[in-house]
Amino acid sequence: MQVKAARCLRRDKCPDRQFRTGESPVADTNQGAPSLYAAREPIFPRRVSGKFRNLKWILMLVLLGIYYITPWIRWDRGPALPDQAVLVDLAHRRFFFFMIEIWPHEFYFVAGLLIMAGLGLFLFTSALGRVWCGYACPQTVWTDLFILVERWIEGDRNARLRLHRQKRWDLTKLRLRLTKWLAWLLIALATGGAWVFYFTDAPTLLSGLATGTAHPVAYTTIALLTATTFVFGGFAREQICIYACPWPRIQAAMMDEDTLTVGYRDWRGEPRGKHRKAEGAGQLGDCIDCHACVNVCPMGIDIRDGQQLACITCALCIDACDDVMDRVGKPRGLIDYLALSDEASERSGKPPRPIWKHVFRPRVLVYTALWALVGVGLLVALLLRPEIEMTVAPVRNPTFVVLSDGSVRNTYDVRLLNKHGEDRPFRLSLVEGGTLALTLEGAPATTVTVTANQTHLQRVYVTAPQGTAQAQAERTAVTLRVEDMSSGDIATEATVFNGRDN
């Protein structure tokens, strides 16, 4: 018995008769149907040097340094507050960033920073392509570090290829692989360990981790982050960028023909060929088809095939190609940052437009203006926010009570927030209350002490004497006022007073 397989649609992949007639090739059931699955072929990038590779090394050192060192920076905020410069204090629901303290009700600051991050990503992508992916993305940074360690231990590309293709696991291969995996595991452990230090006091947590007394959540989080870093940076690598990350599929909407991105000048390089002394060599382009650009690519693509989803614009192919061009005596720039809009002029021998004309165009300027607008708004809100805050919630059940002397009383729950690092006395009063009187539950006067960096819930009574307009009206607008007796800061909150309406 025989079964039909998929139709053969490409002339270079099937017999000529099948291509012309559309006949399907026949597969023997004893051998099984053709497999549609292709196993991943590991990528072993070759070492390269150049300005873009040096830039990536510098950024990797800076970004990793910031990540690992930041939790250990101290910042004195007084005796009542933590002295860690950057701390996400989930227990007390606060975020500290040097001199800035963000409370839960001020989450709009965090939302604003996320909006700025998104707009910044749009901005840089529209101007320079996927520079975030190629230089600053955590997946790229840690993969670069893992590849560097792999190269130190197993050798450059050819040595790693030979080791990969060696089927027999002798002592040399076992030793190299175990050494590499151990180094990766230590890096991954440091990565997961550094992350948890952002959520509690770093020295205290380190001591707890060393003695085995830390909270189980800390160990679980470190284990998960260690495992994901080890797998993503060591084994998955480019598959995370291609299959797991959504940004490659979004970037096309951010880019246009004026976007500067890594590309191949095929009008200069084609037709490519290696034999420069053979007959007809004068008709060849500058590309000698050495595959240097392919061998250094961490994504394993050929940039000469044009823009591709997998390209992260790391520009290592530029360094590799420039090095080859120097050796064969050709001008640099066969692979370079270029814009599609310059193709026609370059084909005709004219120079491309200046870089600033590509960068400073309407789309980029709009993203820049939006990004700056959000940033200025956050800065103004941060500078103008009060040091004390008050929220007023009228008690609705009942909306009012009539006392034995005929006066009408409303009850309010007032929440006071003291953002200072010391206890402060707060005095409550009414703004132009007229005949209304204010009293506090459990306090003989109208002053209450609020603990440093804490909120205080205070029940407040407002009373209107019998026969007054406020007692008889259905609703009367009133404003509660709180004053910091130490600094003189004032906060107000508008509410309503409910009367008998008869």
N, C-alpha and C positions, 0 to 999 in steps of 0.2 A: 504493500500500500504506500502511496506517495501523497504528500501534502504540498500545497503551494505556499511559498514565502512571499515577502513583500516585493512589489514591482521594482524593477531596476530603472531608475530615472536619470542617472548620470552617465554620460558617454564614457568618462574616464574610469568608471568603476564597474562596468559590466560589458559583456560581449556586444558587438555592434548590432547584431540582429535583434537582441533583446531590447536595446534602446530604441530601435526604429519601430518595432512592432508593439512594444509595451508588454511583451510576454513576461510572466513571472518565473524566476528561476525555481527549480524544483529541489527540495531538500529531502533526503532520505530520513525516514522516521527512526531508523536504527541509530543515526547520528544525532537526532533531535533537531528542533527548530533553532534558527540562528538566535543567539542571545542578544538582547537589547541593552544589557548592562555592561558598562565599561569600568573596570576597576581604576581607582585613582592612581596616577603615576606620580610618585613624590617628586618635588621640585628641589633641586640643589643649586641655588644661585652661586655664580662664580664671584670671587672677590673683585672689587673694582675700586678705583680711587678717582677723585675729581671733586669739583666744587660742590656738586649736589650731594655726593656721598659724604663729604665733610660736613655739610650743613645738616644732614640727617644725624650724624654722630653728635654734633653739638646739641641739637634739639633733644635727642634721646637722653643725653647726660643731664640737661637742664630739667626736662620733664620728670625723669625718674628721680632726680635730686629733690625736686619740689614735692613729689609724692611721698618719698620715704622720710624726708626731714621735717616737713611741716608739722606733724603731730607733736614733735619734740620742742617746738618753739614756745617759749614762755611769754606771758603778757600779764602784768600786774593789774588786777581790777579791784583790789581791796580784799579784806579778809572774808567777806561773805560770798565771793564769787570764785569760780575756778580760774587758775592762772594759765590754762592752755590757750594759746593764741587762736587756734581754729578748733572748734569743738561743736559737734552736733549732740546736744544734751537731751536725749530722748526722755530720760527720767523726769526732768523738769520742763520738758517741752520748750527748749530754747536753743537758739543757734548763735554761737559766738564767732566773730571774725575780727580779731585784733580789737580795735576800740568800738566795734559795732556789735550790738546785741539785738537779735531779732526774736520777738515773742510770737506765740502761736497766732494771735489775731493780726499779726503783721506779715502773714505768709505771702501777701502780695509782693513783697520785696523778692522772695524766692521765685515767684511766678514771673516777675519782671526780668530777673536774671536769666531764667530759662528762655524767655522770649528773645532777649538779647543774644543768647547763644544760638538760637535758631536763625535769627536774622543775620548774625555774623557768619554762619555756615552758608546761607544763601549768598551773602555778599562776596565771600572769598571764592565760592564755586563759580559765580557768574563772572568774576574777574580772572581767576587763574585755574579754573577746573577743580579737580579733587585734591587740592593741596592739603586739606584736613586729613583725608585718607592716606595720603602719601607720606606725611611728615609728623602729624600729631595724634592720630587716632591711637588709643591704647592697644588695639589689636596689632597695629603696625609697629608700635614702639617695642612691645614685648616680643613680637615675632622677630624683629631685627636683633634683639638681644639674644634670643634663643639661637638664631642662625649664627651669630658671632661666636657663641659658646661651642656650637656644633663644629664650626670651622677650626677653632682652636684645638679641639680634641681629635677630630677625625680627618682634618686636612681640608684643602680647597675642593672645588667641584669635582674634579676627576677622581680624587681619592675617595670622596663620599659616594660617587657613583659606583666605583669598583666595590666598595664595601657593601652597598645596597644590593648589587647584582650577585654578590658572593652567596651562594646557596648554603654552603657549609658553615655552621657556627663553630669556628675554632676558638681558641683562647684569646686570640688577638681581637676578633670581632666582638666577642662577649665582653672583654675588658673595655673596649672603646664605647660600646653601647651602654653598659652599666655606668661608666663614668659620666657619659653625656646625660643620661636620664637622672642620675643623682644631682648633677649640677642644675638641670632644669627644675628638679623638685625643690631644691633649696631656693632658687629664684621665685618659684611659685609660692613657696611657704612664706618668704619675705613679703611677697605681694599681698597675700591674704592677711598676714599679720599686720601689715601697715594699715590696711583698710579699717580694721576694728579699732585701731588707736584713735581714729577720728571721732569715735562715739563715746569715749570715756577717757578719764585721765590716763595718758599713755604710760608714765612710770608705774602707776599703781597696777594697771592691767598687765604690764610686762612682768611685774613681780608675781602677780596671781597666776599667770600662765606658766611661769617657771616653777612655781611651787605646787601647781595643780589645784589651786583654790579658786580659779576664775570661774565665772558663770558658764554653765554648759552652752549657752547661746554663743559665747565667744569662740569656744572650740568648734562648734558646728559651723559657724560662719567662716572661720579660717579654713576648715577642711573643705568646704564647698568652693571657696575662692581659690584655694590651692589646686584642687582638682581641675576646675575650669581653666585656670591659667596654664596648667601643665598640658592639658589636652589641646586647648585652642592655640597656644603659642608654639607648642612642640610638634603637634601632629596635624591638626585641622588646617591651620595657617590660612592659605588663600581661600579655602572652602568657606570660611566664615565670611570673608569679604564678598564672595560670589553668591552664596546661597542664603546665609543667615542675615546679612546686613541689608536693610531696605534702601539705603542711600544710593547705591548704584542705579536703582530703578527710578529714583526721584531726580537725580542730577541732571537728566536731559532737559527737564523743565527749567532749570536754572541757567543753562548754557545756551549760547547762540553763536552765530558765525564770527562774532568779535571776541569770544572768550579765548584767552591765551591758554593753551594746553599742550601737552607733549604730543608731537606728531612727526611724521616722516615725510620729507620732501621727495616724493616719488618722481616729480618732474626733473629732479637733479640726479636721483639715484638709479633710475631705471633706464635701460634694462640692466639688471645686475649680473655680475659674473666674476669668477675668480681668475680666469686665465687672461692676464693683462698683456701677454706677449704673443698670444695666438692670433690667427688671422681674424680680422674684424673686431679686434679689441678696441679700436678707436671709436666704435659705435656704442660701447658700453657706458653706463652711467658710473657715478662715483661709488655706489655700493658694491663691495667685493664679495657680498654674501658670506661673510665670515661667521654670522650668527652670534657675534659678541653681544648684541643688544638682547638677544633671546636668552643667552646663557646667564646674564646678570639679573634678569627680571625675576622678582620674587613671586610673581603671579604666573610665570611660565608662558607668557603670550609673546607674540611677534608684533611689535608696534608697526611694522611695515604693512600689516594687513589693515591698518586704519584704526579709528577709534573703536574701542571695545568695552563692554560692560565690566570686564575684569581689570582694566587698567586703573591703577590707583594714583597715577601721575607722580610717581616717586622720582622720576627723572634719572634713574640709574642708567637707563639705556643711553641717555645723552652723554654721560661720562664715558661709557664704554665706546660709543661710536666716535666721539671726539678723539679718544686715544688712538683708535685705529686710523682715523683720518690724518692725524699727526704723523703716524708711522709710514703711511703710503704717500704722504706729500699732498694731500687734498685739503681744501679749506674745511674748517669745522662747521657744524650746524646742519649736517645732513639729517640728524634727528635733533629737534630743538623745541623750545616753547614757541608756538606759532598760532596764528589765527586763520580760520578758514577763509575769512574775507580777503586775506592777502594773497591767496593762491593765484588768482588771475594775474596780478601785477608781478609776482615773483616768476611765474612761468614766462612772462614776456621780458624778463631781465630787469625789471624795475625793483628798487628796494622796498621792503615792507614799510608800513606806516609806523611811526614811533610808538613805543610801548604805552606811553601815557594816553594816547588817543584810544587805545583799546580798553585801558583800565577806566578812564574817566568818561564813561558814556552814560546815557540816561538811566539804564537799568541799575548799574552799579551806584549811581548817585542817589537813586530812590532808596535802595537798600541802606546806603550809608545814612541818609537823612532819617529813615525810620529807626535805625539802630541808635543813632545819636539822640533822637527824640525820647525814646524809652529810657536811655541812660540818664539824660538830663532830668526827666521826670522822677526817676528813682532817687537821684541825688537831692533834688529839691524836697521830695517827701521825707527823705532821711534827715535833712537839716532842719526841717520845720516841725518834725514830730515832737509832741510835748513829752516832758519827763514824767508827768503824772497823767493818768487817764481814768475816766469814770464812765460806767455804763449804768443806766437806770431801767429797771423792769418793774412796772406797776403790778401789784398783786391783783389778779382779776377775780378771785373768789373769796370774799365778795369784792365788788368794785369799790364800795365804801361802806362804812358803818356809822350809825347815828348813836352818839354817846348819851349818857343819862341827862346831861345838861342841854341836849339839843344840838350840840355842835356836830359837824360832819368830819370824819377822819378817813384819809386815804393811806394805804400802806405801799411802800416801794422797797424793792431789793436793790441796793446800790453796791456795785462792785468797784472797789478802788484798787488801782495798780500803782505801786511804788517802784519806779525803775532805778532808784538810787541804790548805792551799795551800803546804805545805813538806814536804820529805822527813822521814820519821819512822822510828825504829828500833822494830821489833815483836819481842817475845819470845814464842816458842811453848813450851808446856808441856802436861802432862797434869793434869787435875783428879783428885786421889786416884788416881794411877796405880798405887800399890803397888810391885810388883816390875818393872813395865813401864818401859822406857827409851825416850826419844825422841831422835832425831837428825835433822839436816837434810842433804839432799844438797847438796854443794858448799859447805857452811859448817862451820867448825870448832866453832861454838857454836850455841846455840839462838836466836840473835838475827839478824834479817834487816832490811835497810833497804828501805822501800817508797817509791818516788818519789811526789812530791806529785800528788794527784788522779789516781792511776793504780792499776791492779790488778797484783798480783804473784803469779805461779804458782810455788809452792814444793812440791817433793817431800819428803815427810816419812816417816821410818821409825820404827815402833814395834816394839820387840823384847821378847819374854818369855823369860827364862832357862829352860833345860831343867828339867823336873820341876815347875815351878810350876803353879798352878791355871789361870792364863790360857793357858799353853802346852798344857795337856791338854784344856781345855773347848772345845766346838765353837764357841761364841760368847760373848763377854764384852762387856758394855756399857762403853764408855769415853767420856770427854769431853775434847776438845782445847780449849785455852785460848790466846788471844792477848792480849797486853797492850801498849798504846802506852806506851813507856818515857818519852815526853815529857809526856804528859798524865795517864797512869794509867788511861785508858779501857780497858775489858776487854770482849772478846766471846768467847763459847763456842759450841761445836757438838758435838752428840752423834753418836756413830758406834758401830761394833762392831769388836771384835778377834776374828779367826778363829784358833782353835787346831787341834791335830792330831786331837782327839776319839778318843783310843785309850787 
